[in-house]
Amino acid sequence: MAAFTLRLSCSLRQKLRLLIVLVCLPLAACTVLPQRPLSQVWILPAQPGAPASGQAINRSLRVIQPGTSQFINSSRIAVQPQGAEITVYSGSRWSDSVPILVRNRLTQELRTDGRFTSVSSDEDNLQADFELGGDLTSFQGIYSGKKGEVLIQFDARLVQTSERRVIASRRFVIHQPISGSSMNEVVEAFGQASDRLAADILRWLENTSAMR
């Protein structure tokens, strides 16, 4: 009788050990299997220019969000991997929608320059002498083979707010090479292209006779 009880106890202990192993297996699998990577959120890098030392422009300026296509008007980072195909960089997005990023970058550059009486944005909804806006038709990475570049095309318009009249317009096209294949290098190229766009627009405004 004692031997039967011992065999029963051993059998019960083996079953309990097996049950514990089976319960722990899913937990072990959860820690071993690779986790799905989290989405990366990127700010648009900026290198603001130095304050200007030239003649002050005694005008106030409001910068508004540019109009753009439905595809670009989002926080997705657009790319043309080949030909006319357009898609997005997987697992990455901007911290804001593209029109807001461009508006904020231009506003930052113009405020740093310091020659305008005031620089506001459409978010502030303040009165201004002039309004800077336009159409952003390209803001994406483009690849030809292994070589990539960032393309920005912006058709700028300067509007006299009192009469709602366009007094100047110009197309800006920026090509900025992407130095490598990492997402960090892609974002850096977008930042450099945006810096060049902001600097070109500032020089254009300085040379627009209606601003004087």
VENVEN-V876839 format. One record per residue. SS is DSSP state (H for helix, E for strand, - for the rest). Layout:
# VENVEN-V876839
((SS) (SS))
This chain:
# VENVEN-V876839
((-) (H) (H) (H) (H) (H) (H) (H) (H) (H) (H) (H) (H) (H) (H) (H) (H) (H) (H) (H) (H) (H) (H) (H) (H) (H) (H) (H) (H) (H) (H) (H) (-) (-) (-) (-) (-) (-) (-) (E) (E) (E) (-) (-) (-) (-) (-) (-) (-) (-) (-) (-) (-) (-) (-) (-) (E) (E) (E) (E) (E) (E) (E) (-) (-) (-) (E) (E) (-) (-) (-) (-) (-) (-) (-) (E) (E) (E) (E) (E) (-) (-) (-) (-) (-) (-) (E) (E) (E) (E) (E) (E) (E) (E) (-) (-) (-) (H) (H) (H) (H) (H) (H) (H) (H) (H) (H) (H) (H) (H) (H) (H) (H) (-) (-) (E) (E) (E) (E) (E) (E) (-) (-) (-) (-) (-) (-) (-) (-) (E) (E) (E) (E) (E) (E) (E) (E) (E) (E) (E) (E) (E) (E) (E) (-) (-) (E) (E) (E) (E) (E) (E) (E) (E) (E) (E) (E) (E) (E) (E) (-) (-) (-) (-) (E) (E) (E) (E) (E) (E) (E) (E) (E) (E) (E) (E) (E) (-) (-) (-) (-) (-) (H) (H) (H) (H) (H) (H) (H) (H) (H) (H) (H) (H) (H) (H) (H) (H) (H) (H) (H) (H) (H) (H) (H) (H) (-) (-) (H) (H) (H) (-))
